[in-house]
Amino acid sequence: MIDSALAQVKDPKVNVLIDGTELQGWELRAAWDDFKLGLKHNNEFRKIAIYGNKNWQEITAKIGSWFTSGEIKYFDQLDEALHWLNK
């Protein structure tokens, strides 16, 4: 879905909100797929806000920032995540 959406835009620079509040875990295969997606679209993400409620999600945001040119931040409050994305 992300591939087709970004393919429609010339020189995309997008902000992304990931809602991980109902995410129970992360399988290795899914983590690998997400990592490859991030590398493929690395320069197209301006900001990525991860809204969650688990410590490992905050750690994931920190690790993800090593592999993406955009900013990645973790939030435990949705309104703070949205405010940051819209600045």
Biopython code that builds the backbone (N, CA, C, O; Angstrom):
import numpy as np
from Bio.PDB.StructureBuilder import StructureBuilder

atoms = [
    (1, "MET", "N", (0.823, -1.186, 0.000)),
    (1, "MET", "CA", (0.000, 0.000, 0.000)),
    (1, "MET", "C", (0.877, 1.265, 0.000)),
    (1, "MET", "O", (0.605, 2.214, -0.735)),
    (2, "ILE", "N", (1.907, 1.267, 0.812)),
    (2, "ILE", "CA", (2.804, 2.426, 0.870)),
    (2, "ILE", "C", (3.543, 2.590, -0.455)),
    (2, "ILE", "O", (3.684, 3.706, -0.956)),
    (3, "ASP", "N", (4.019, 1.474, -1.025)),
    (3, "ASP", "CA", (4.720, 1.544, -2.310)),
    (3, "ASP", "C", (3.864, 2.203, -3.380)),
    (3, "ASP", "O", (4.333, 3.096, -4.085)),
    (4, "SER", "N", (2.612, 1.772, -3.509)),
    (4, "SER", "CA", (1.749, 2.321, -4.565)),
    (4, "SER", "C", (1.387, 3.781, -4.302)),
    (4, "SER", "O", (1.280, 4.570, -5.241)),
    (5, "ALA", "N", (1.199, 4.143, -3.048)),
    (5, "ALA", "CA", (0.857, 5.535, -2.730)),
    (5, "ALA", "C", (2.035, 6.463, -3.037)),
    (5, "ALA", "O", (1.849, 7.530, -3.621)),
    (6, "LEU", "N", (3.228, 6.063, -2.649)),
    (6, "LEU", "CA", (4.400, 6.916, -2.888)),
    (6, "LEU", "C", (4.780, 6.958, -4.361)),
    (6, "LEU", "O", (5.368, 7.939, -4.816)),
    (7, "ALA", "N", (4.459, 5.916, -5.110)),
    (7, "ALA", "CA", (4.763, 5.890, -6.543)),
    (7, "ALA", "C", (3.952, 6.935, -7.310)),
    (7, "ALA", "O", (4.344, 7.341, -8.404)),
    (8, "GLN", "N", (2.837, 7.367, -6.751)),
    (8, "GLN", "CA", (1.961, 8.336, -7.410)),
    (8, "GLN", "C", (2.427, 9.778, -7.228)),
    (8, "GLN", "O", (1.895, 10.686, -7.868)),
    (9, "VAL", "N", (3.410, 9.995, -6.364)),
    (9, "VAL", "CA", (3.837, 11.354, -6.018)),
    (9, "VAL", "C", (5.274, 11.577, -6.475)),
    (9, "VAL", "O", (6.154, 10.753, -6.223)),
    (10, "LYS", "N", (5.497, 12.696, -7.146)),
    (10, "LYS", "CA", (6.854, 13.049, -7.565)),
    (10, "LYS", "C", (7.584, 13.648, -6.360)),
    (10, "LYS", "O", (7.083, 14.579, -5.729)),
    (11, "ASP", "N", (8.743, 13.125, -6.047)),
    (11, "ASP", "CA", (9.571, 13.582, -4.919)),
    (11, "ASP", "C", (8.782, 13.676, -3.611)),
    (11, "ASP", "O", (8.683, 14.760, -3.036)),
    (12, "PRO", "N", (8.224, 12.573, -3.135)),
    (12, "PRO", "CA", (7.415, 12.627, -1.912)),
    (12, "PRO", "C", (8.256, 12.903, -0.666)),
    (12, "PRO", "O", (9.390, 12.440, -0.546)),
    (13, "LYS", "N", (7.684, 13.650, 0.233)),
    (13, "LYS", "CA", (8.213, 13.887, 1.581)),
    (13, "LYS", "C", (7.001, 13.795, 2.495)),
    (13, "LYS", "O", (6.193, 14.721, 2.562)),
    (14, "VAL", "N", (6.880, 12.685, 3.192)),
    (14, "VAL", "CA", (5.659, 12.426, 3.950)),
    (14, "VAL", "C", (5.929, 12.346, 5.437)),
    (14, "VAL", "O", (7.030, 12.014, 5.877)),
    (15, "ASN", "N", (4.894, 12.658, 6.198)),
    (15, "ASN", "CA", (4.861, 12.449, 7.637)),
    (15, "ASN", "C", (3.997, 11.225, 7.889)),
    (15, "ASN", "O", (2.964, 11.046, 7.243)),
    (16, "VAL", "N", (4.414, 10.387, 8.820)),
    (16, "VAL", "CA", (3.729, 9.127, 9.071)),
    (16, "VAL", "C", (3.393, 9.018, 10.553)),
    (16, "VAL", "O", (4.216, 9.329, 11.415)),
    (17, "LEU", "N", (2.171, 8.573, 10.836)),
    (17, "LEU", "CA", (1.758, 8.252, 12.200)),
    (17, "LEU", "C", (1.539, 6.751, 12.270)),
    (17, "LEU", "O", (0.720, 6.202, 11.532)),
    (18, "ILE", "N", (2.266, 6.091, 13.152)),
    (18, "ILE", "CA", (2.087, 4.660, 13.388)),
    (18, "ILE", "C", (1.398, 4.510, 14.733)),
    (18, "ILE", "O", (1.938, 4.915, 15.763)),
    (19, "ASP", "N", (0.203, 3.929, 14.725)),
    (19, "ASP", "CA", (-0.539, 3.678, 15.960)),
    (19, "ASP", "C", (-0.252, 2.242, 16.387)),
    (19, "ASP", "O", (-0.777, 1.291, 15.807)),
    (20, "GLY", "N", (0.575, 2.104, 17.391)),
    (20, "GLY", "CA", (0.955, 0.782, 17.869)),
    (20, "GLY", "C", (0.275, 0.397, 19.165)),
    (20, "GLY", "O", (0.714, -0.535, 19.838)),
    (21, "THR", "N", (-0.794, 1.097, 19.530)),
    (21, "THR", "CA", (-1.425, 0.860, 20.825)),
    (21, "THR", "C", (-2.095, -0.507, 20.925)),
    (21, "THR", "O", (-2.263, -1.024, 22.029)),
    (22, "GLU", "N", (-2.476, -1.095, 19.814)),
    (22, "GLU", "CA", (-3.101, -2.415, 19.866)),
    (22, "GLU", "C", (-2.162, -3.515, 19.398)),
    (22, "GLU", "O", (-2.558, -4.677, 19.304)),
    (23, "LEU", "N", (-0.930, -3.156, 19.107)),
    (23, "LEU", "CA", (0.066, -4.111, 18.654)),
    (23, "LEU", "C", (0.548, -4.931, 19.851)),
    (23, "LEU", "O", (1.004, -4.376, 20.851)),
    (24, "GLN", "N", (0.442, -6.242, 19.738)),
    (24, "GLN", "CA", (0.826, -7.125, 20.837)),
    (24, "GLN", "C", (2.281, -7.575, 20.760)),
    (24, "GLN", "O", (2.893, -7.872, 21.786)),
    (25, "GLY", "N", (2.824, -7.625, 19.581)),
    (25, "GLY", "CA", (4.199, -8.077, 19.395)),
    (25, "GLY", "C", (4.624, -7.833, 17.970)),
    (25, "GLY", "O", (3.910, -7.215, 17.181)),
    (26, "TRP", "N", (5.800, -8.329, 17.658)),
    (26, "TRP", "CA", (6.359, -8.082, 16.343)),
    (26, "TRP", "C", (7.144, -9.314, 15.949)),
    (26, "TRP", "O", (8.175, -9.618, 16.549)),
    (27, "GLU", "N", (6.667, -10.018, 14.952)),
    (27, "GLU", "CA", (7.359, -11.215, 14.494)),
    (27, "GLU", "C", (8.603, -10.824, 13.711)),
    (27, "GLU", "O", (8.661, -9.752, 13.108)),
    (28, "LEU", "N", (9.581, -11.690, 13.727)),
    (28, "LEU", "CA", (10.840, -11.405, 13.046)),
    (28, "LEU", "C", (10.628, -11.118, 11.565)),
    (28, "LEU", "O", (11.251, -10.208, 11.019)),
    (29, "ARG", "N", (9.763, -11.875, 10.911)),
    (29, "ARG", "CA", (9.487, -11.672, 9.481)),
    (29, "ARG", "C", (8.891, -10.276, 9.240)),
    (29, "ARG", "O", (9.283, -9.590, 8.296)),
    (30, "ALA", "N", (7.959, -9.864, 10.078)),
    (30, "ALA", "CA", (7.342, -8.541, 9.943)),
    (30, "ALA", "C", (8.374, -7.438, 10.195)),
    (30, "ALA", "O", (8.374, -6.419, 9.505)),
    (31, "ALA", "N", (9.240, -7.638, 11.168)),
    (31, "ALA", "CA", (10.293, -6.656, 11.449)),
    (31, "ALA", "C", (11.222, -6.509, 10.244)),
    (31, "ALA", "O", (11.612, -5.398, 9.886)),
    (32, "TRP", "N", (11.571, -7.636, 9.624)),
    (32, "TRP", "CA", (12.440, -7.609, 8.452)),
    (32, "TRP", "C", (11.764, -6.879, 7.293)),
    (32, "TRP", "O", (12.402, -6.072, 6.618)),
    (33, "ASP", "N", (10.483, -7.152, 7.056)),
    (33, "ASP", "CA", (9.737, -6.479, 5.988)),
    (33, "ASP", "C", (9.666, -4.979, 6.233)),
    (33, "ASP", "O", (9.828, -4.190, 5.302)),
    (34, "ASP", "N", (9.426, -4.581, 7.475)),
    (34, "ASP", "CA", (9.374, -3.158, 7.812)),
    (34, "ASP", "C", (10.735, -2.497, 7.625)),
    (34, "ASP", "O", (10.820, -1.358, 7.166)),
    (35, "PHE", "N", (11.790, -3.210, 7.979)),
    (35, "PHE", "CA", (13.149, -2.690, 7.801)),
    (35, "PHE", "C", (13.447, -2.458, 6.316)),
    (35, "PHE", "O", (13.988, -1.417, 5.943)),
    (36, "LYS", "N", (13.095, -3.418, 5.482)),
    (36, "LYS", "CA", (13.320, -3.275, 4.030)),
    (36, "LYS", "C", (12.499, -2.120, 3.464)),
    (36, "LYS", "O", (12.990, -1.373, 2.618)),
    (37, "LEU", "N", (11.268, -1.967, 3.915)),
    (37, "LEU", "CA", (10.430, -0.859, 3.456)),
    (37, "LEU", "C", (11.057, 0.481, 3.836)),
    (37, "LEU", "O", (11.082, 1.415, 3.034)),
    (38, "GLY", "N", (11.558, 0.565, 5.057)),
    (38, "GLY", "CA", (12.211, 1.785, 5.508)),
    (38, "GLY", "C", (13.436, 2.128, 4.695)),
    (38, "GLY", "O", (13.662, 3.296, 4.375)),
    (39, "LEU", "N", (14.233, 1.130, 4.355)),
    (39, "LEU", "CA", (15.418, 1.377, 3.525)),
    (39, "LEU", "C", (15.031, 1.811, 2.116)),
    (39, "LEU", "O", (15.656, 2.704, 1.543)),
    (40, "LYS", "N", (14.015, 1.186, 1.566)),
    (40, "LYS", "CA", (13.579, 1.503, 0.197)),
    (40, "LYS", "C", (13.080, 2.936, 0.085)),
    (40, "LYS", "O", (13.352, 3.616, -0.905)),
    (41, "HIS", "N", (12.356, 3.396, 1.091)),
    (41, "HIS", "CA", (11.742, 4.728, 1.053)),
    (41, "HIS", "C", (12.429, 5.701, 2.009)),
    (41, "HIS", "O", (11.841, 6.711, 2.394)),
    (42, "ASN", "N", (13.635, 5.410, 2.384)),
    (42, "ASN", "CA", (14.384, 6.162, 3.381)),
    (42, "ASN", "C", (14.270, 7.674, 3.227)),
    (42, "ASN", "O", (13.952, 8.369, 4.192)),
    (43, "ASN", "N", (14.523, 8.186, 2.045)),
    (43, "ASN", "CA", (14.550, 9.640, 1.838)),
    (43, "ASN", "C", (13.173, 10.256, 1.643)),
    (43, "ASN", "O", (13.063, 11.472, 1.488)),
    (44, "GLU", "N", (12.137, 9.458, 1.647)),
    (44, "GLU", "CA", (10.793, 9.976, 1.403)),
    (44, "GLU", "C", (10.029, 10.273, 2.696)),
    (44, "GLU", "O", (8.972, 10.903, 2.662)),
    (45, "PHE", "N", (10.560, 9.822, 3.828)),
    (45, "PHE", "CA", (9.909, 10.080, 5.111)),
    (45, "PHE", "C", (10.532, 11.314, 5.749)),
    (45, "PHE", "O", (11.738, 11.364, 5.989)),
    (46, "ARG", "N", (9.696, 12.301, 6.018)),
    (46, "ARG", "CA", (10.167, 13.510, 6.698)),
    (46, "ARG", "C", (10.128, 13.305, 8.210)),
    (46, "ARG", "O", (11.112, 13.552, 8.907)),
    (47, "LYS", "N", (8.964, 12.846, 8.711)),
    (47, "LYS", "CA", (8.785, 12.566, 10.136)),
    (47, "LYS", "C", (7.967, 11.296, 10.301)),
    (47, "LYS", "O", (7.021, 11.050, 9.552)),
    (48, "ILE", "N", (8.340, 10.495, 11.286)),
    (48, "ILE", "CA", (7.574, 9.308, 11.647)),
    (48, "ILE", "C", (7.315, 9.373, 13.142)),
    (48, "ILE", "O", (8.247, 9.360, 13.945)),
    (49, "ALA", "N", (6.042, 9.443, 13.509)),
    (49, "ALA", "CA", (5.640, 9.449, 14.916)),
    (49, "ALA", "C", (5.101, 8.064, 15.246)),
    (49, "ALA", "O", (4.182, 7.570, 14.592)),
    (50, "ILE", "N", (5.679, 7.445, 16.264)),
    (50, "ILE", "CA", (5.190, 6.153, 16.730)),
    (50, "ILE", "C", (4.428, 6.397, 18.020)),
    (50, "ILE", "O", (5.005, 6.754, 19.047)),
    (51, "TYR", "N", (3.120, 6.195, 17.946)),
    (51, "TYR", "CA", (2.241, 6.355, 19.107)),
    (51, "TYR", "C", (2.018, 4.962, 19.683)),
    (51, "TYR", "O", (1.476, 4.085, 19.010)),
    (52, "GLY", "N", (2.434, 4.765, 20.919)),
    (52, "GLY", "CA", (2.327, 3.435, 21.490)),
    (52, "GLY", "C", (2.183, 3.449, 22.997)),
    (52, "GLY", "O", (2.017, 4.490, 23.633)),
    (53, "ASN", "N", (2.253, 2.243, 23.538)),
    (53, "ASN", "CA", (2.081, 2.086, 24.979)),
    (53, "ASN", "C", (2.966, 0.968, 25.536)),
    (53, "ASN", "O", (2.668, 0.387, 26.580)),
    (54, "LYS", "N", (4.049, 0.681, 24.830)),
    (54, "LYS", "CA", (4.949, -0.378, 25.273)),
    (54, "LYS", "C", (6.395, 0.107, 25.169)),
    (54, "LYS", "O", (6.748, 0.825, 24.233)),
    (55, "ASN", "N", (7.226, -0.287, 26.129)),
    (55, "ASN", "CA", (8.619, 0.137, 26.172)),
    (55, "ASN", "C", (9.374, -0.265, 24.912)),
    (55, "ASN", "O", (10.197, 0.505, 24.417)),
    (56, "TRP", "N", (9.108, -1.463, 24.384)),
    (56, "TRP", "CA", (9.844, -1.920, 23.204)),
    (56, "TRP", "C", (9.539, -1.060, 21.979)),
    (56, "TRP", "O", (10.356, -0.984, 21.061)),
    (57, "GLN", "N", (8.367, -0.407, 21.953)),
    (57, "GLN", "CA", (8.045, 0.481, 20.834)),
    (57, "GLN", "C", (8.926, 1.727, 20.871)),
    (57, "GLN", "O", (9.338, 2.235, 19.828)),
    (58, "GLU", "N", (9.207, 2.210, 22.058)),
    (58, "GLU", "CA", (10.096, 3.366, 22.196)),
    (58, "GLU", "C", (11.518, 2.988, 21.756)),
    (58, "GLU", "O", (12.198, 3.775, 21.097)),
    (59, "ILE", "N", (11.951, 1.802, 22.118)),
    (59, "ILE", "CA", (13.272, 1.324, 21.705)),
    (59, "ILE", "C", (13.329, 1.166, 20.187)),
    (59, "ILE", "O", (14.330, 1.509, 19.557)),
    (60, "THR", "N", (12.244, 0.643, 19.604)),
    (60, "THR", "CA", (12.163, 0.489, 18.149)),
    (60, "THR", "C", (12.302, 1.834, 17.446)),
    (60, "THR", "O", (12.963, 1.927, 16.411)),
    (61, "ALA", "N", (11.691, 2.867, 17.995)),
    (61, "ALA", "CA", (11.797, 4.206, 17.402)),
    (61, "ALA", "C", (13.243, 4.683, 17.407)),
    (61, "ALA", "O", (13.708, 5.266, 16.427)),
    (62, "LYS", "N", (13.951, 4.442, 18.494)),
    (62, "LYS", "CA", (15.354, 4.865, 18.576)),
    (62, "LYS", "C", (16.220, 4.110, 17.571)),
    (62, "LYS", "O", (17.061, 4.703, 16.896)),
    (63, "ILE", "N", (16.009, 2.808, 17.478)),
    (63, "ILE", "CA", (16.780, 2.009, 16.524)),
    (63, "ILE", "C", (16.437, 2.395, 15.085)),
    (63, "ILE", "O", (17.326, 2.502, 14.240)),
    (64, "GLY", "N", (15.155, 2.603, 14.812)),
    (64, "GLY", "CA", (14.720, 2.987, 13.470)),
    (64, "GLY", "C", (15.339, 4.283, 12.998)),
    (64, "GLY", "O", (15.561, 4.468, 11.802)),
    (65, "SER", "N", (15.621, 5.186, 13.927)),
    (65, "SER", "CA", (16.200, 6.483, 13.541)),
    (65, "SER", "C", (17.612, 6.329, 12.982)),
    (65, "SER", "O", (18.107, 7.229, 12.304)),
    (66, "TRP", "N", (18.261, 5.207, 13.257)),
    (66, "TRP", "CA", (19.599, 4.971, 12.699)),
    (66, "TRP", "C", (19.531, 4.679, 11.207)),
    (66, "TRP", "O", (20.517, 4.868, 10.495)),
    (67, "PHE", "N", (18.384, 4.220, 10.727)),
    (67, "PHE", "CA", (18.274, 3.726, 9.358)),
    (67, "PHE", "C", (17.417, 4.596, 8.446)),
    (67, "PHE", "O", (17.190, 4.246, 7.288)),
    (68, "THR", "N", (16.950, 5.705, 8.951)),
    (68, "THR", "CA", (16.072, 6.549, 8.140)),
    (68, "THR", "C", (16.569, 7.981, 8.192)),
    (68, "THR", "O", (17.072, 8.434, 9.220)),
    (69, "SER", "N", (16.430, 8.688, 7.090)),
    (69, "SER", "CA", (16.921, 10.062, 7.047)),
    (69, "SER", "C", (15.960, 11.030, 7.740)),
    (69, "SER", "O", (16.370, 12.111, 8.163)),
    (70, "GLY", "N", (14.697, 10.653, 7.858)),
    (70, "GLY", "CA", (13.727, 11.495, 8.544)),
    (70, "GLY", "C", (13.822, 11.331, 10.053)),
    (70, "GLY", "O", (14.534, 10.464, 10.559)),
    (71, "GLU", "N", (13.089, 12.180, 10.758)),
    (71, "GLU", "CA", (13.057, 12.101, 12.212)),
    (71, "GLU", "C", (12.049, 11.047, 12.650)),
    (71, "GLU", "O", (10.974, 10.927, 12.062)),
    (72, "ILE", "N", (12.392, 10.291, 13.671)),
    (72, "ILE", "CA", (11.471, 9.327, 14.268)),
    (72, "ILE", "C", (11.397, 9.615, 15.758)),
    (72, "ILE", "O", (12.422, 9.740, 16.428)),
    (73, "LYS", "N", (10.170, 9.720, 16.275)),
    (73, "LYS", "CA", (9.976, 9.947, 17.704)),
    (73, "LYS", "C", (8.848, 9.060, 18.210)),
    (73, "LYS", "O", (7.893, 8.763, 17.491)),
    (74, "TYR", "N", (8.980, 8.648, 19.457)),
    (74, "TYR", "CA", (7.968, 7.845, 20.132)),
    (74, "TYR", "C", (7.122, 8.756, 21.017)),
    (74, "TYR", "O", (7.639, 9.677, 21.650)),
    (75, "PHE", "N", (5.821, 8.490, 21.055)),
    (75, "PHE", "CA", (4.891, 9.254, 21.885)),
    (75, "PHE", "C", (3.932, 8.300, 22.586)),
    (75, "PHE", "O", (3.502, 7.302, 22.008)),
    (76, "ASP", "N", (3.603, 8.613, 23.829)),
    (76, "ASP", "CA", (2.572, 7.831, 24.511)),
    (76, "ASP", "C", (1.257, 8.605, 24.593)),
    (76, "ASP", "O", (0.294, 8.150, 25.211)),
    (77, "GLN", "N", (1.229, 9.773, 23.967)),
    (77, "GLN", "CA", (0.017, 10.589, 23.875)),
    (77, "GLN", "C", (-0.238, 10.925, 22.401)),
    (77, "GLN", "O", (0.630, 11.487, 21.733)),
    (78, "LEU", "N", (-1.420, 10.584, 21.900)),
    (78, "LEU", "CA", (-1.742, 10.799, 20.490)),
    (78, "LEU", "C", (-1.702, 12.269, 20.115)),
    (78, "LEU", "O", (-1.178, 12.617, 19.057)),
    (79, "ASP", "N", (-2.245, 13.142, 20.961)),
    (79, "ASP", "CA", (-2.270, 14.569, 20.622)),
    (79, "ASP", "C", (-0.860, 15.147, 20.494)),
    (79, "ASP", "O", (-0.630, 16.030, 19.667)),
    (80, "GLU", "N", (0.085, 14.662, 21.301)),
    (80, "GLU", "CA", (1.463, 15.127, 21.189)),
    (80, "GLU", "C", (2.100, 14.659, 19.868)),
    (80, "GLU", "O", (2.841, 15.403, 19.226)),
    (81, "ALA", "N", (1.798, 13.427, 19.485)),
    (81, "ALA", "CA", (2.328, 12.894, 18.222)),
    (81, "ALA", "C", (1.805, 13.703, 17.041)),
    (81, "ALA", "O", (2.570, 14.080, 16.154)),
    (82, "LEU", "N", (0.503, 13.970, 17.032)),
    (82, "LEU", "CA", (-0.091, 14.735, 15.939)),
    (82, "LEU", "C", (0.446, 16.170, 15.901)),
    (82, "LEU", "O", (0.702, 16.711, 14.825)),
    (83, "HIS", "N", (0.613, 16.775, 17.062)),
    (83, "HIS", "CA", (1.145, 18.136, 17.116)),
    (83, "HIS", "C", (2.568, 18.177, 16.539)),
    (83, "HIS", "O", (2.899, 19.077, 15.767)),
    (84, "TRP", "N", (3.396, 17.218, 16.909)),
    (84, "TRP", "CA", (4.769, 17.157, 16.405)),
    (84, "TRP", "C", (4.795, 16.961, 14.884)),
    (84, "TRP", "O", (5.590, 17.592, 14.187)),
    (85, "LEU", "N", (3.933, 16.095, 14.379)),
    (85, "LEU", "CA", (3.888, 15.852, 12.942)),
    (85, "LEU", "C", (3.484, 17.101, 12.156)),
    (85, "LEU", "O", (3.945, 17.309, 11.034)),
    (86, "ASN", "N", (2.636, 17.914, 12.739)),
    (86, "ASN", "CA", (2.104, 19.087, 12.029)),
    (86, "ASN", "C", (2.930, 20.348, 12.218)),
    (86, "ASN", "O", (2.563, 21.399, 11.693)),
    (87, "LYS", "N", (4.045, 20.273, 12.958)),
    (87, "LYS", "CA", (4.916, 21.450, 13.132)),
    (87, "LYS", "C", (5.728, 21.671, 11.888)),
    (87, "LYS", "O", (6.523, 22.609, 11.828)),
]
sb = StructureBuilder()
sb.init_structure("model")
sb.init_model(0)
sb.init_chain("A")
sb.init_seg("    ")
for serial, (resi, resn, name, xyz) in enumerate(atoms, 1):
    if name == "N":
        sb.init_residue(resn, " ", resi, " ")
    sb.init_atom(name, np.array(xyz, "f"), 0.0, 1.0, " ", f" {name:<3s}", serial, name[0])
structure = sb.get_structure()
